[in-house]
Amino acid sequence: MSAPRRLANAVLGSLPAAVARPAYDRRLVRPGIVHLGVGAFHRAHEAVHTDDVLATGDLGWGIVGASLRSPDTRDALAPQDGLYTLASRDGAGERLRVIGSGAGLLVAPEDPQALLAAMADPQVRIVSLTVTEKGYCHSPASGELDEAHPDIVHDLGAPNAPRSAVGFIVEAIARRRAAGVPPFTLLSCDNLPANGRTLKRVVSRFARLRDADLGRFVADEIACPSTMVDRIVPATTDADRTAIAGALGVEDAWPVVTEPFSQWVVEDDFGAGRPEWERSGVTFVKDVDPYELMKLRLLNGSHSTLAYLGYLAGHETVAAAMAAPGFAKLVRNMMDVEVTPTLAGLEGVDLGAYKDDLVARFRNPALRHRTWQIAMDGSQKLPQRLLGTIRDRIASGAPFARLALGVAAWIRYACGTDEKGAPIDVRDPLAATMRERARDADTAGGLVAAFLRLEQVFGTDLAAEPVFARAVETALAGLLRDGAAATVVRVAAS
C-alpha cells in the first residue's frame, strides 16, 4: 500500500478549489525576516499577514523560521516545503488556506551557526520573536534581564554558541556590525507589556555585559517597535489533522487551527524597511501602549481567569467554561467593573463592542482552546494580565474581588492537585518551587503568604500590601471551601 500524499509545492494545483493557496511563485521568494519561535501563534498570525504581502508581488519578505528548543516543527514542515494549512473556524463553519511564507526552517540547538548566519544575512531586515514570556530570560515583575538565568550565564560565557533568544540576537548584531551590515529591526510578537521596550532593555543589558561599546550600539541603533497581537490559536490535535487531511485530500503533519478574528497593532519604527503589512489589515501607530494595555487586561486577564477557574471546575475548554453557570457573567463583570476603569479611552475604539466581541470569541464552539494550555507559565503571565490592573485598583482605593479570585485560582491550580485530589500537570518555570510552598502551608492564609514571597511574580509592593493579601486570601478560602464552580456562581451574582 502506497504512503498517503503529503502537502507540498507539487500538490498545490490539485487541492480542492475551495482551499486558498499561495498566489505567487514561491521559487522567487527571498528571505527578509528571521523569526525565533516558529510555533502555532506565529504561523496563524505574522506568517499569514506576510503571506498576504507576498501575494502583492513584494517577494523579499520570506520568513526563515527557527526553533530554539525542539525540532518538531521543522520535522513536520520540511517534507512539506514549509507549507501548512490554516483552518479558520467559528459557528458558521471552516475555511482552509495553505500558507507559503516560510522560506526555511532551522533548529538552533542542532546548528546554532546556521541560525546566526541567517540572522547576519544582509537580506534579513527584521528579526521577530514569539518565544513566550519566559523566553526573554527576564523577571516578569521588574522587566529586567535575569542575569542569573542559566541560559544567560551560558551565553555570556560562550557568545559564539548561544542558547537563548537574547544571546542569538546580540551575537547576530555583533557579527553584522563587524561585517559592516546595517542592523535589523527587532520585532516582539509576545504578550508582554511594552514588549518592544522590554526586548530592547534585556538585549541592551546583555550586550553591555558582553562589551560596553556593543551595549551602546544596541541601545542607540537597534529599532524595537512595540506591538499588540491578538488571535486565539488552540493547540492542534490529532482530530484536527484527520479532519483537515480529509478536506485537503492530502496529509498535513502540522496544520494550525484558529478563529476568523486577527488583530495586529504595530509602532511604525523600522530601521531597515518593512513589509507593507497594512495591506493585510495591520494597524501602524505611533504609540501601541493603550492598545496593548486594553488587550492584556481585557482579553488576556479574562482568559487566564477563565483558564484557572475553568480547569478547577472540570471544564476542558474555554467554550465549555463559558457555557457553565456564572462564568460568562463573572468575566463580563470583571471587564466592566474592575478592568475598564483602569483603561484610557482609545480614539476609534468602542470598548463596549470590543468586550462584546471578546465574550463571543470565548464562546466560539468551533475552537477547542484547552484551559490547561492557557494555564501554562502562569508565574510569567500574571504580572501583565492581572497584577498591573490590581495595582491600579489599589492605588485608586477601588475593590478588585474578581481580579483577586483570578489570582487565587492560579494559586489553587499551582499547588498541583485538583479538587478531586488528582495531580495537575503544572507547566511553569516555577512549578517545583510552587509545589514546595504548597506543601508547607495548609490554610488559605498560609498559602497566600507563601506565594507572596515569590518576588519575581508579585514584586515587593504587593507582598507588603495588606489589602491585596486579604482579598486573595478571602477568594482562596472560598475556593478551598466551596470549589471553583460554586465560587464562580456566588461571585458572579455579587
N, C-alpha and C positions, 0 to 999 in steps of 0.2 A: 504494500500500500504506500503510495507516494505521500510525502510530507505536505501539509497544507501550505498554500501560498502565503507569503508574508508581505505586508505593506512595504513598498519600496518605490523608487522612481519608476521602475519598469512597469508597474501595475497601475499607475495613476490614471491612465487613459481608460482602463477597464472598470473603474469603480462606478457604482450606480450614479445616475445623473443628479440625484438629489444631494449627493455628497460634494460639498465645496472642496476645492483643491488649489494649490499654488497657481496664481495667474501670472507666472513669469518663468523664465528659463533658469532653473536652479544652477545650471552649469556656469552661469555668468555671475553668480553672487560672489562677492568678495567680503572677507571678514572685516567688520568695523567695530564690533563690540566683543569683549570677553565678559562672560557672565559667570560669577562664582556662586555655586549653589543651584545647580540646574534641576530643581525639584518641581513638584506639580504646580505650585503657585506661579513660578516664573513661566512655566510652559502654558499656563492659562491666561497670562497677563502680558508682560513685556514682550514675550515671543510672538503673541498674537498681534499686538499693535505694530510690531516690527514687520511681521508678515504683510500687514496692510500697506506699509511703506514700500516694501519691495515690489508689491503689486502695482505701484505707481510708476515703476521704472527706475527708481533710485536703488541700484543694486549693490551699493557699497556698505551695507549695514548688516551683513550676515552675522550671526551670533555663534561664537565659539563657546560652548558650554563646558564648565569644569566642575566636577565633583571633588570636594575637599576630603571626603571620607570614603564612601562606598563606590564600587564600580557598577552598581546595579543599573543605573540609568544608561550608562554607556553600553553595557552588555545587552540591554533591551533594545536600544535605539540604533546602535551602529549597524546591525544587519538590515535595518530599515532605511538606510541612507539618512538617518536623523529624522525621518518623518514620524509623525504620530497623529492620532485623531483627537480633536477637541469635541466632546459631547456636551452640548448646552441643553440643560433640562429644566423644565418647570411643569406646571399643571397642564399646559397646552401641548406638551409633547417634547420631542427631542430633535435637535438639529446637529448634524455631523459636519465637521470641517477638518481637512487634513492641513497641518501646519508645516511649512517648509523653510522657516527662517534659520534653522540650525545650519551652521557651517563647519561643524566639527565638534567632537566630544572628547574631553580629556579627563583623566583621573589623577589628581595631584599626588597621592601617595605612591602611585606606581612610577610616575616620571615627573617629578617637580620641575625639572629643567625644561620639559616641553611646555608646561604651563607658563613658566617665566618667559620663554621665548615668544609664546603667543602674546603675552601682555606687553612685551617690548617691541612687537612688530609696529613699524611706523604707520601702517594702515589702521591699526586699532586706535580709536579716538575716545572710546568710553569703556570703562570697567565698571560693571554693575554688580550688585550683590543681592541675593536673598539667602542669607545664612542663618536666619532666626536671631533672636536677641542674644542667645548665648554665643553665637559665632563672632561677636565683637570683642570677646575677652575683656569685658568691662564690668564695672559694678553697676547694676541697674539702678541702685538708689542714688548714686552720685554721678553716673555717666562717665567716670574717669577710667582710664586703662587699668586693668588689674595686672600690675607688674609682677605679681607672684603667680599668675596663671601658668601652669606647666608648659603650655604651647608658647607663651610669650617668652618665658625663660629660655626655652629651647631655641626659639628663633633669634633671640639676641645673641646666643652663643654660636649659632650656625646659620647666619643670614643667607647663605647660598643654598640652603636646603630647608626652606621654611615648612611649617605645618599649618599655621593659622592664616586666615584671610588677611589679617593685618600684616603678617610677615611677608606674604606673597606680594601684597600691594607695594610695600616700601622697597623691597628688593627690586621689583619691576621698575619703580620710579627711579631708583638709583642707576639701574642699567640704562634706561632711556636717557637719563641726564648725562651719563658718561659717554654715550654714543652721540650726543647732540640731537636727540629726537625730542620733539616737543612733548610735554606731559599730557596724559589723558585726563579726562574728567572722571571723577568717582561718583557713582550714582547708586545710592542706597534705596532698595525697594522693600525694606523691612519695617515692621510696625514698631518704630521707636520714636519717642518724642524728638522733634528736630533732628531727624535721622541723618541729614547731611552734616549738621554741625557736630553731632555725636561721632560720626565717622571721621570727620576732619580732626576732632580732638584726639581720638585714640591713635589715629595714624600719625599725626604730628608728634605726639608724645613718644610713640615707638621710634620714629625717625630720630628724634632728639636723643633718645637713649643710645641709639646706634652712633650718631655723629651730629654734633651741634649744627654744623653747616647744612647737612641734609635736612635736619629738622626745620631750619629757617626756610629752606627751599620749599618743603612741603607746605608749610604754613602760608607762604607768600604766593605760590604758583599753582597749587592744585585746586581746581574748582570742585566743590562738593555740594551741588544743589540738593535741597531737601525735597522730599516727595510725600504724597499721600496716595497709598494704593488700597484698592478695595475690590475684592471679588471673593466669593465663598467657593473654596475648592476642597471638597472632601477627598479622602484617600481613595484611590482606585481599588476596586475589589475584583475578585475572580468573576463574579457575576457580571460586573461591568464589562470585563474583557470578552466574555462569552457573548453578551448581547451586542456589543459593538462589532465583533467579528461577524456575527450573523448579518448585521445590516450592511457591512462593507463587502462581504464575500471574500475577505482575506483576513489573516491573523494580524493583530496589533498587540505587541507584547506589553506596551505601557501607554494606553490612551489616558486622557485626562477628562474628568467629569467636572462640570461647573454649572453655574447659573447664567442666565442671559445678562444680568447686570454686570457692568465693569466700569470702574472709575479710576482715573489716574490724574492727579494734580501735581505739577512739577514746577519748581522755581527755574526760570529761564536763565541759567547761569552755566554755560558750557564753554570751556576754553578752547576746544578744538573742533567745534561743529557738532551737530546732532541730526538725527533723522527728523523729518517733518511729521512727528507723531501727532501733531494737531489734526492732520488729515485722517487720523484714525480715532478722533474724538478725545484726545488728551488735552487737558486744560493747562496752559502755561501762565504762571502768575509771578508777581514779584515776591510775595510772601505766602508760603504754604502753611504757616503755623496755625491759623484759625481753622483751616480745612482739616488739618491733621488732628487737632485737638477735638474737633467735632466727631471725627471718625473713631479715634481712640477711646473717647469717653462714652459715646452713644453706642456704637456698634461693638467694638472690642470689649468694653466693660460689660455690656449686656451679654455678649457671647460667653465670656468667662463665667459670669454669674450663672447663666443657664447651664453651662457645662458641669460645674461642680455640684450644683443643686440637682440637676437632671440626672447625673450619674448616681448620686447618692440615693435618689428616689427610684432608681431602677430603669431609667429611660436610656436606651442605647443611642438615640439620635436627638438632635435639636428639635426637629419637627415633632417627634413623639413627646418631648417635654412641653413644647408649646401647646400641644393638644390636651395636656393633662390639667386638672383643676388648679387654678391660681397662677400658673406660670406666666401666661401672656399678660395678665393684669399686673403681676408683680414687676415684670420687666418694663412695661409701659409706664407704670407709676414711678419707677426708679428713673427712667429717662426724663419724664415730665417734671417731677417734684424735686429730685436731687441733682440731676446732671445738667439739665438745660439752664438753670440759673447760673451755672459756672461758665457758660459759653458766651462769647461775644457774638453779636449778630453778624452774619455774612451777607454782603450785598448779592442779591440774586438767588439766595438760598432760602427756601421755605423750610424751616426746621420741623414744623408740624408734618409736612408732606414727607420729609426725609425720615422721620420716625415712623410714619405710616408704612413707608416702603420697607424699613428695617423689619417691622413686625411681619409683613407679608413675606419677606425673604426668609426669615427664620421659620415661617410656617411651610415653606416650599416642600411639598410632599415628594417631589422627584429627587431631592438631594438627601442622601443618607449620610449627613455630616455627623460623625460619631462624637458624643460628648467626651469620650476618652481621648480622642485625638486633640480636641480643643484644650483639654485639661493639661496637656503636656507642658513642661517647663514653666509652671505657674510662678515659681520664685523669680523668674526673669520677666514675667508679663505683668504681675500685679502692680508694680510701681507705676507703670504707664497707664494701665487700664482702669484701676480703681483708686489707688492711693493718692494720686495727684488731685483727683476730684474730692476725696475726703479731706485733704489738707485745705482746699479752698472752702469747703463747707465748715470746717472747724474755725478757720480764720474769720468767717462771717457770722459765726455763732449759730449756724443752722444745723438742724438734725440730719442724720445720714443713716438711719436704721437699715434701709435696704442695701446700701453700699456695704455697711458693716456685715450684713448677712452674707454677701458675696465673699468677703474676706474670711468669715467664719467657716463658710462651706469649703473654701480652699484648705484651711487648717484641718478641718474634719477629714477631707479627702487625703491630704498629705500625710496623715497619720498612718495610712496604709492598710486599713481594714474597713470594709463596708458595713452597712447597717445589719447585715446578716452574719457578720463575723468572718466573711471570706476575704482573702488578701486582695488588695488593689495593686495593679502593676503601675506604680507611680514612676513616670519618666521625667526626671528633673535632675539638674546638676547637683542639687542639694538633697536628693532623696535620702541618702544614708544619714545625713545629719538630722533631717526632719524625723526619721524613724526613731533615732536615739532620743530626740527631745520628747517625742510622744511616749516612749517607754518610761520616761522619768516623771510623767505627770498623769494624774488620773481624774482631774476635775477640769471643768471649763476654765476656771481661773488659772490653774496651773499650766494648762496647755497654752493659753494666750500669753502668759508671762514667758514661757519657754520659747515660743515662736517669735515674740517681740525682740528677743535677743539676737535674731538674725539681722544684723545691722545692714548687710548687703541688700536686704529686701525693704526694711522699714526705716532705715537710716537711724539717726539718734533722736530726731524730733518726735516721731510718732511713738517710739518706745518710751518716751518720757511724758507722753500726753495722757493724763488720766481719762479724759473724755473718750478718747479713742479706745483705750483698753476696756473701759466699762461697756461701750457699745458692742464691741466684738465679743466680749465675754457673755453679755446678755444673749446675743444671737447664737453663739456656740452652745450655750446651756440649753436653749430651745431645741437646737438640732439634736443634741445628745439625749434629751428627754423625750421628744415627740417624733423625731425622724424628719427627713427633708420634706416629704410630701405634705405632711400635716403642717409643718412650719411655713411652707410656701403659701398654703391656703390661708393660714392665720395672718401672715404678714400682708398678703395681697388684700385682705379685707380691711386692713387698718388704714 
